Structure formats: structure tokens, C-alpha cells
Amino acid sequence: QVQLVESGGGLVQPGGSLRLSCAASGFTFSSYTMSWYRQAPGKERELVASISRTGRSTNYAEFVKGRFTISRDNGKNTVHLQMSSLKPEDTAVFYCNANGSPFDYWGQGTQVTVSS
């Protein structure tokens, strides 16, 4: 059974940091590109960052470049998103995604709220 379980969300003040984690099971983790998406209330889900199967290549949305870092540990089947300099507009539900065409898996999401 495929599972992606996100953790690490919460309430943080503007300028603060959070580290999201996603624990994967039920599939060959190292064969999948891993990504983080987010969805703010009333908005469409958008890509935040992606990391290649080996971890050697990463891709970031313009709005998080220089603030967020995606990483993965293929030995532990986990992917992380280190977020710093958080802004109120970063408030959203963050989702972990595993893509290994034709398969595409999603976690249940973790809420990140940036507010003073």
C-alpha cells in the first residue's frame, strides 16, 4: 500500500522557519521524482519544489527561490522541505508528491500557517 505521510507543519511567525518531512512507503522511492506542492485557500495547487530521483537536480518555483530547500534521503525514503524567511503568503496546505510515470502519488497534506 502506497503511503506518503507529511509532517512538520504548524504555525510560525513571519520570518520564521519550518522543516517539512514526507515519509514514503509502498513503492520504490528512489525511482520517483519527489515534489512539494502547496494549495492556499481559494487557489489552485501549485508546485513549490522538485528533486530528481538521485537528488542531484532540484527545481524551485520563483516565489521560493533562495528561501526553501528540498532534499531527499533514498536510504530512509524521506523527502524534506526546509523553509526559511516565511511570509504570510506562504500560508497553505503543503502536499508531498511522488511521480514515476505513469504513477503519481499524493500525501494528505500538512498545514503551514504564517502569522503574527
Secondary structure, DSSP 8 states (H G I E B T S, - for coil): --EEEEE--EEE-TT--EEEEEEEESS-GGGSEEEEEEE-TTS--EEEEEE-SSSS-EEE-GGGTTTEEEEEETTTTEEEEEE-S--GGG-EEEEEEEEETTEEEE---EEEEE--
